[in-house]
Amino acid sequence: MEQPSACPTCQHCGAEIKLEKDQECPGCHRDVKECIVDTSATSSIYPM
């Protein structure tokens, strides 16, 4: 169920981030490093 890391989505707004081009999120304009959660580290960030 893991998404390929080609186009991750922002954890804040859900916008699609293009890692090669985008320095900030096209949706919420945070730095892409803030927006992309390393899902291999933990998935407990999502309080579902």
Secondary structure, 3 states (H helix, E strand, C coil): CCCCCCCCECCCCCCECCCCCCCECCCCCCEHHHHCCCCCCCCCCCCC
